[in-house]
Amino acid sequence: MEKRVIDGYAHASYKRPVRSNEELGQRSEDFYLEMDQRRTVREFDTKDVPLKVMENIILTAGTAPSGAHKQPWKFCLISDPLLKKKIRIAAEEEEKISYTSRMSATWKEDLKALGTNWEKPFLELAPHLIVVFKQSYSLENGEKHQHYYVNESVGIACGFLIAAIHNAGLVAVTHTPSPMNFLSELLKRPFYEKPYLIIPVGYAKEDTYVPDIHRKTLDEILVRY
Ligand SMILES: Cc1cc2nc3c(=O)[nH]c(=O)nc-3n(C[C@H](O)[C@H](O)[C@H](O)COP(=O)(O)O)c2cc1C
């Protein structure tokens, strides 16, 4: 790879193949059709997934762009059954309060079609949980380093993560118990990291069903100028 110093900083030559319009059309359609198969699955089989696969998925998330390249994320991989159980107990405690007193009637109405409730067996059944943390800043040798566009950056990384899980042939549920502070304590994370999402990963339970929901059409999501 050719390297060059530009304005005092190292740069590497970068090339992507120039494809024909037919090839672009085919590849973009193939990828869309594959991603259109992705669904949130809430019923898991206990079948294990090799650690190497999980590492590749997390490496893929780490390829996401980030504000000023600060990579303000940390992915905690939990495969230990006892720790998964502790997370389930703590999450269900919060979810029970949320479903009975924190969530609005409209919110609960909106969730009805998805069949969710305060019980989260997937937190124990899925072979792995990925808990994503965001870092508003980092500390290196006691020195504070500011991060930028943290929510946007971590959200994009989670998109890559979810796409990688699907691409590998696995399923996931994007889970957001609220509040999530218990994760910082259970996983002993430093104070400058805040929990962002829990993503259980594994295989769908045999004979599982997902809500029969529909995605907006191109005309509904695209505005042409
Ligand atoms: C930020 C975010 C938070 C979510 N939180 C939860 C959650 O706590 N529990 C859950 O069962 N699903 C959760 N979901 C999954 C959504 O309900 C799901 O993506 C949506 O119903 C569309 O279904 P699909 O993913 O199968 O296309 C969440 C999704 C996102 C993007």
The ligand as a Tripos MOL2 file, in Angstrom:
@<TRIPOS>MOLECULE
LIG
   31    33     1     0     0
SMALL
NO_CHARGES

@<TRIPOS>ATOM
      1 C1        -33.2400    1.8530   19.7020 C.3       1 LIG1
      2 C2        -34.0860    0.6050   19.6970 C.ar      1 LIG1
      3 C3        -34.5610    0.1030   20.8870 C.ar      1 LIG1
      4 C4        -35.3010   -1.0890   20.9110 C.ar      1 LIG1
      5 N1        -35.6830   -1.6050   22.1220 N.ar      1 LIG1
      6 C5        -36.2990   -2.7990   22.1480 C.ar      1 LIG1
      7 C6        -36.5690   -3.4370   23.3950 C.ar      1 LIG1
      8 O1        -36.2080   -2.9370   24.4670 O.2       1 LIG1
      9 N2        -37.2150   -4.6410   23.3810 N.ar      1 LIG1
     10 C7        -37.5750   -5.2470   22.2190 C.ar      1 LIG1
     11 O2        -38.1530   -6.3460   22.2760 O.2       1 LIG1
     12 N3        -37.3280   -4.6880   21.0160 N.ar      1 LIG1
     13 C8        -36.6810   -3.4840   20.9480 C.ar      1 LIG1
     14 N4        -36.3580   -2.9200   19.7360 N.ar      1 LIG1
     15 C9        -36.6870   -3.6440   18.4890 C.3       1 LIG1
     16 C10       -37.8460   -2.9890   17.7360 C.3       1 LIG1
     17 O3        -39.0550   -3.2340   18.3940 O.3       1 LIG1
     18 C11       -37.8600   -3.5380   16.3010 C.3       1 LIG1
     19 O4        -36.6760   -3.1660   15.6490 O.3       1 LIG1
     20 C12       -39.0370   -3.0260   15.5030 C.3       1 LIG1
     21 O5        -40.2340   -3.5220   16.0600 O.3       1 LIG1
     22 C13       -38.9630   -3.4170   14.0350 C.3       1 LIG1
     23 O6        -38.8730   -4.8000   13.8840 O.3       1 LIG1
     24 P1        -37.6890   -5.4810   13.0540 P.3       1 LIG1
     25 O7        -36.4030   -5.1580   13.7930 O.co2     1 LIG1
     26 O8        -38.0110   -6.9480   13.0610 O.co2     1 LIG1
     27 O9        -37.6710   -4.8790   11.6920 O.co2     1 LIG1
     28 C14       -35.6240   -1.7440   19.6950 C.ar      1 LIG1
     29 C15       -35.1440   -1.2220   18.4930 C.ar      1 LIG1
     30 C16       -34.3670   -0.0730   18.4850 C.ar      1 LIG1
     31 C17       -33.8190    0.4420   17.1770 C.3       1 LIG1
@<TRIPOS>BOND
     1     1     2 1
     2     2     3 ar
     3     2    30 ar
     4     3     4 ar
     5     4     5 ar
     6     4    28 ar
     7     5     6 ar
     8     6     7 ar
     9     6    13 1
    10     7     8 2
    11     7     9 ar
    12     9    10 ar
    13    10    11 2
    14    10    12 ar
    15    12    13 ar
    16    13    14 ar
    17    14    15 1
    18    14    28 ar
    19    15    16 1
    20    16    17 1
    21    16    18 1
    22    18    19 1
    23    18    20 1
    24    20    21 1
    25    20    22 1
    26    22    23 1
    27    23    24 1
    28    24    25 2
    29    24    26 1
    30    24    27 1
    31    28    29 ar
    32    29    30 ar
    33    30    31 1
@<TRIPOS>SUBSTRUCTURE
     1 LIG1         1 GROUP 0 **** ****
